[in-house]
Amino acid sequence: MGVGIAPTKTLAKSAQWATKQWPQFSGVVALTAENRNWILKLLGLQPVGEVWGVGRRLTEKLNALGINTALQLAQANTAFIRKNFSVILERTVRELNGESSISLEEAPPAKQQIVCSRSFGERITDKDAMHQAVVQYAERAAEKLRGERQYCRQVTTFVRTSPLQ
């Protein structure tokens, strides 16, 4: 476990990544404007695929363009990134350069749905056993709803057979 502190979410995630790579930081890395050279060094060592929000397919596309590190991504032209990728990746580039582009949430937004699902290890053919299982998962969903002090307008239940059989 590590703690990353920085002026933007993306840089904080990069700082957190550094805590996992180098144990000498004792689990805490703080990136500030005063240590800009250290930020550049860290970004130069961080593979682009380890940047927060950059997945495997995006990594492959960036690597094909010669963007292999977080530093190379930070130095990329934002207009080029937006045109060829997305506004989301453009925000990531801005964040790597210390420009806050992803808002901080004081509290996470309320969930739009709660899902309690289960795949059974063996086939259930008894109606009472199926009823009991459905009731159990409805109870779990209700517990989660109450735990978040939320209400709902709709409850949906579905049961299906295995697509493998």
Buried (B, 14 or more C-beta within 10 A) or exposed (E): EBBBEBBBBBBBBBBBBBBBEEEEBEEEBEBEEEEEEBBBEBBEBBEBBBBBBBEEEBBEEBBEBEBBBBBBBBBBEBEEBBEEBEEEBBBBBBBBBBEBBBEEEEEEEEEEEBEEEEEEEEEBEEEEEEEEBBEEBEEBBBEBBEEEEEEEEEEEEEEEEEEEE
